[in-house]
Amino acid sequence: MKIIIDEKIPFIRGVFEPWADVVYSPGRAIDSAMVADADALIVRTRTRCDSLLLEKSRVRIIASATIGFDHLDTKWLEKAGIKWVNAPGCNSGSVMQYIMAALLFLASRHSLDLRSTTLGVVGVGHVGSKVVAGARALGMRVLLNDPPRERREGTAGFSPLDQLLGESDILTLHVPLTLEGDDHTRHLINSKILKKVRKNCIMINTSRGEVVDNTALRKALEDKAIRGAVLDVWEGEPEADRLLLNLADIATPHIAGYSVDGKANATINSVREVSAALGIPLPEWTPESLPMPAEPVIDLALHPAVTDPVDLAGVAVRHTYRISDDDSLFRGNPEKFEYLRDNYGARREFGSFMVKSADPAAGQILSGLGFRII
């Protein structure tokens, strides 16, 4: 058997070698000649899997070590009898951590009290649900919009998009990129929609770049029609609109879901799915170990001047992840989008940290975010 694997997928080297010929390649370099005699592919978003790549191959399964699957021509794959899998929810904790760090950054920068701030969440799946829980732990009012879920579950708990646009101080997007159908999301946020957003709203996009019309968003920011933006994804990646980048509060190179934990979850899913499809005995495979945080214990008593429970939570969140560092690195090197993404550092999620807190209110917030309280 032969398996082609994107060389940037972590924890996977050596796993399949006892059973298969394994070729590691940059994702963008995987081509039809390489896959012609392959039985399986394990890829990321940088490999477009369609008829041009696979028509003359013997590939039986494609595993994408990602939450999204817009790089897979799913209709053609299914017609060709090629199984495909992605890893839904694999990086939900990582994106939630990114969003919580962004919210606390925005609160400081724009003098917001999150407890009197409304967050609109568009898309309440694996990621959006965790964002909702985290925002509520911080005391925010949260509005939910998810038409597919609303059709399945009823209207209770959901709000129409127009309500989110009119009432949200911060709007965060957690939808897949879909190009057709009633729930198509390409340019979900466009010039028409941006005219309905309240003037002081801040837009956050960690879903897919094309979900937001970047030109329309840039104009809205230039015209001060909205207050600000946090952007981790961009139309035309790996290129990013430099003018839009300069206008954003936070700009990062598609790394919101790039925690060690999220990457490991995606690799686990890929290994198990490919193993099952090819008859390789690895049904319970997991990496041997994950790198531990340098300082896994957070002692809030070391910050006596910080007394507000939300501010104390901010201390703990920044201990795990300083979103401003990623912003500074990308802002200073926008031409290195792929390099920064491919060589992203080891970030662990909240659950890898223990917090010493004598403040019950802060402890409750941090427990709601997923920290371990000791």
C-alpha positions in Angstrom: 0.0 0.0 0.0 1.0 3.6 -0.5 -0.1 6.6 1.5 0.6 10.3 0.6 0.8 12.6 3.6 1.1 16.4 3.9 4.5 16.9 5.6 3.1 19.5 8.0 0.7 17.1 9.7 2.1 16.6 13.2 2.6 13.4 15.2 2.1 11.1 12.2 5.7 10.3 11.0 6.4 6.6 11.5 2.8 5.6 12.2 2.0 3.9 8.9 5.5 2.8 7.9 5.2 -0.8 9.2 2.3 -1.4 6.8 2.7 1.0 3.9 5.0 2.9 1.6 4.6 6.5 3.0 5.5 9.7 1.0 5.5 13.0 2.8 5.1 16.1 0.7 4.3 19.8 0.9 0.5 20.1 0.5 0.7 22.3 -2.5 3.1 19.9 -4.2 0.8 16.9 -4.1 0.0 16.3 -7.8 -1.6 13.7 -10.0 1.6 11.9 -10.8 2.4 11.5 -7.1 -1.0 10.1 -6.2 -1.4 7.8 -9.3 -0.4 4.7 -7.4 -1.5 5.8 -3.9 -4.2 4.1 -1.9 -4.8 7.0 0.6 -4.2 10.7 1.0 -3.9 12.6 4.3 -4.1 16.3 3.5 -4.8 19.8 4.8 -6.6 22.7 3.1 -3.7 23.4 0.8 -4.4 20.3 -1.3 -7.3 20.6 -3.7 -8.8 17.1 -4.1 -10.8 16.8 -7.3 -10.9 15.1 -10.6 -7.7 16.9 -11.8 -5.8 15.3 -9.0 -7.4 11.9 -8.7 -9.1 10.8 -11.9 -6.3 8.5 -12.9 -5.4 7.3 -9.4 -6.3 4.3 -7.3 -7.0 6.3 -4.2 -9.6 4.8 -2.0 -9.8 7.3 0.9 -8.9 10.9 1.5 -8.6 12.1 5.1 -8.4 15.8 5.7 -6.8 16.7 9.0 -9.0 19.8 9.1 -12.4 20.9 10.3 -13.3 22.3 6.9 -13.8 20.4 3.6 -14.2 23.1 1.0 -10.9 22.0 -0.6 -12.5 18.6 -1.3 -14.8 18.2 -4.4 -17.1 16.0 -2.3 -19.7 15.4 -5.1 -17.0 14.2 -7.5 -15.3 12.1 -4.9 -18.6 10.4 -4.0 -19.4 9.8 -7.6 -15.9 8.3 -8.1 -16.4 6.0 -5.1 -13.6 7.6 -3.1 -14.4 7.9 0.6 -13.6 11.3 2.2 -13.5 12.3 5.8 -12.7 15.5 7.6 -12.3 16.1 11.4 -15.3 18.1 12.5 -14.8 19.7 15.9 -11.1 18.8 16.1 -10.0 22.4 16.7 -13.1 23.7 18.5 -11.3 24.2 21.8 -8.4 26.0 20.0 -10.7 28.4 18.2 -12.6 29.1 21.4 -9.4 29.9 23.1 -8.5 32.3 20.2 -11.9 34.0 20.4 -11.8 34.4 24.2 -8.3 36.0 23.9 -9.7 38.3 21.2 -12.7 39.3 23.2 -10.5 40.2 26.2 -8.1 42.1 23.9 -11.0 44.0 22.4 -12.5 44.8 25.8 -9.2 46.4 26.8 -8.6 48.2 23.5 -12.1 49.6 23.2 -12.9 50.0 26.9 -15.7 47.5 26.8 -17.2 45.8 29.8 -17.9 42.3 28.5 -20.7 41.8 31.0 -22.7 44.6 29.3 -21.6 43.5 25.8 -23.7 41.5 23.3 -22.0 38.8 21.2 -23.7 37.6 18.1 -22.6 34.1 17.1 -23.3 33.1 13.5 -23.0 29.3 13.1 -23.5 27.3 16.3 -21.8 24.0 15.5 -18.8 22.4 17.2 -16.9 25.6 17.3 -19.7 28.1 17.7 -21.2 26.1 20.6 -17.9 26.3 22.6 -17.6 30.0 21.8 -21.2 30.5 23.2 -20.3 28.7 26.4 -17.1 30.7 26.8 -18.8 34.0 26.2 -21.5 33.2 28.7 -18.9 32.3 31.2 -17.5 35.8 30.8 -20.9 37.2 31.5 -21.8 38.3 28.0 -25.2 38.4 26.5 -25.1 36.0 23.5 -27.4 35.8 20.4 -27.3 32.7 18.3 -28.0 32.4 14.6 -27.9 29.0 12.8 -30.6 28.4 10.2 -29.9 24.7 9.6 -30.1 24.0 13.3 -33.1 26.2 13.7 -34.9 24.2 11.0 -34.1 20.9 12.8 -34.6 22.0 16.4 -37.1 24.8 16.3 -36.8 28.5 16.8 -36.3 28.5 20.6 -32.9 29.9 21.4 -32.1 31.2 17.9 -32.4 34.7 16.5 -32.7 35.9 12.9 -29.6 37.4 11.3 -31.1 40.8 11.2 -31.4 40.8 15.0 -27.8 39.9 15.4 -26.8 42.6 13.0 -28.8 45.3 14.8 -28.0 44.3 18.4 -24.5 42.8 18.5 -21.5 44.8 19.7 -19.3 42.0 18.5 -20.2 39.5 15.7 -18.3 36.3 15.3 -18.6 33.9 12.3 -18.3 30.1 12.7 -19.8 28.7 9.4 -18.5 26.4 6.8 -17.8 27.8 3.3 -20.7 26.7 1.1 -21.1 28.0 -2.5 -24.7 27.0 -3.2 -28.1 26.2 -1.6 -30.3 28.0 0.8 -27.5 28.2 3.4 -24.6 29.3 1.0 -22.1 31.3 3.0 -19.7 32.8 0.4 -19.9 36.6 1.0 -22.4 36.0 3.8 -21.1 39.3 5.1 -21.2 41.7 2.1 -21.8 45.4 1.5 -25.6 45.1 1.9 -25.2 43.2 5.2 -22.6 45.6 6.5 -25.1 48.5 6.1 -27.3 46.7 8.6 -24.6 46.2 11.2 -24.7 48.6 14.2 -22.1 51.3 13.8 -20.0 50.3 16.8 -20.0 46.6 15.9 -16.7 44.6 15.7 -16.5 41.7 13.2 -14.6 38.5 14.0 -13.9 35.9 11.3 -12.1 32.7 12.0 -14.2 30.5 9.6 -13.1 30.9 6.0 -11.9 34.1 4.3 -14.5 34.0 1.5 -17.4 34.1 4.1 -16.6 37.8 4.3 -16.4 40.1 1.2 -13.0 41.5 2.2 -13.3 44.6 -0.1 -16.7 45.5 1.4 -15.3 45.0 4.9 -12.3 47.2 4.2 -14.6 50.0 2.9 -16.8 49.7 6.0 -13.7 50.1 8.2 -12.3 52.9 6.2 -15.7 54.7 6.4 -16.0 53.9 10.1 -19.3 52.2 9.4 -18.2 49.5 11.9 -15.8 49.8 14.8 -13.2 47.2 14.1 -12.3 43.6 13.0 -10.4 40.5 14.1 -9.4 38.5 11.1 -7.7 35.1 11.1 -8.8 34.1 7.6 -8.6 36.0 4.3 -9.9 36.0 0.8 -7.2 34.8 -1.6 -5.0 33.1 1.1 -2.1 32.9 1.4 -2.3 36.5 0.2 -4.0 39.0 2.5 -5.3 42.4 1.7 -2.6 44.7 3.2 -4.9 47.6 3.6 -7.5 45.5 5.4 -4.7 44.0 7.5 -3.7 47.5 8.6 -7.3 48.4 9.6 -7.9 45.3 11.7 -7.6 45.2 15.4 -6.1 41.7 15.2 -4.7 40.1 12.1 -3.4 36.5 12.1 -2.5 33.9 9.4 -5.2 31.3 9.7 -3.9 29.9 13.0 -7.0 30.2 15.3 -7.4 26.4 15.3 -3.7 25.6 15.5 -3.3 24.6 19.1 -1.3 21.4 19.7 -4.5 19.8 21.0 -6.5 20.7 17.8 -3.7 19.4 15.6 -3.5 16.2 17.6 -7.2 15.6 17.4 -7.2 16.0 13.6 -4.3 13.6 13.2 -5.9 11.0 15.5 -9.1 11.2 13.3 -7.1 10.9 10.1 -5.0 7.9 11.3 -8.0 6.0 12.5 -10.1 6.6 9.4 -7.4 5.7 7.0 -6.5 2.6 9.1 -10.0 1.4 9.1 -10.4 1.9 5.3 -7.1 0.1 4.5 -7.4 -2.7 7.1 -4.4 -1.4 9.2 -4.8 -2.4 12.9 -4.7 1.1 14.5 -8.3 1.6 15.8 -7.3 3.3 19.0 -4.2 5.1 17.9 -3.2 8.3 19.7 0.2 10.2 19.9 2.5 9.0 22.6 2.6 12.4 24.2 2.0 16.1 23.6 4.4 18.9 24.6 3.4 20.3 28.0 3.1 24.1 28.7 6.3 25.7 30.1 4.3 27.0 33.0 1.2 24.9 33.5 0.2 26.4 36.9 -1.3 29.9 37.0 -1.3 31.5 40.5 -3.7 34.5 40.5 -2.4 35.5 43.9 0.6 36.9 42.1 -1.6 39.6 40.7 -2.9 41.4 43.8 -3.7 44.6 41.9 -6.2 42.8 39.7 -9.5 42.4 41.6 -12.2 42.3 39.0 -13.2 38.6 38.2 -13.2 39.1 34.4 -9.8 40.9 34.6 -8.5 38.0 36.6 -9.8 35.6 34.0 -8.0 37.7 31.4 -4.7 37.2 33.3 -5.2 33.4 33.0 -6.2 33.5 29.4 -3.2 35.7 28.4 -0.9 33.3 30.3 -2.0 30.5 28.0 -2.1 32.6 24.8 -1.1 36.2 23.9 -3.1 36.9 20.7 -1.3 40.2 20.3 2.0 38.3 19.7 0.6 36.4 16.7 -0.8 39.7 15.4 2.5 41.5 15.7 4.4 38.6 14.0 2.0 38.5 11.1 1.6 42.3 10.8 5.4 42.6 10.5 5.7 39.8 8.0 2.5 39.5 6.0 4.4 38.0 3.1 5.3 35.0 5.3 1.7 33.8 5.7 2.4 30.2 4.8 5.7 30.1 6.7 4.1 31.5 9.9 1.3 29.0 9.6 3.4 26.0 8.8 5.9 26.8 11.6 3.4 27.8 14.3 4.5 27.4 17.9 3.2 24.9 20.5 0.0 26.4 22.0 -1.9 24.4 24.5 -5.6 24.9 25.3 -7.1 26.0 28.6 -7.6 22.4 29.9 -3.8 21.9 30.0 -3.5 24.6 32.7 -4.3 24.6 36.5 -5.3 27.9 38.2 -4.9 28.8 41.8 -7.7 31.2 42.6 -8.9 32.5 45.9 -11.6 34.5 44.1 -14.7 32.3 43.7 -16.2 34.5 40.9 -13.0 34.3 38.9 -12.7 30.6 39.6 -16.3 30.1 38.2 -15.5 32.0 35.1 -12.3 30.1 34.5 -13.9 26.8 35.2 -16.5 27.7 32.5 -13.7 28.3 30.1 -12.2 24.9 30.7 -9.4 25.6 33.1 -8.7 23.3 36.0 -9.1 25.0 39.3 -6.9 24.0 42.2 
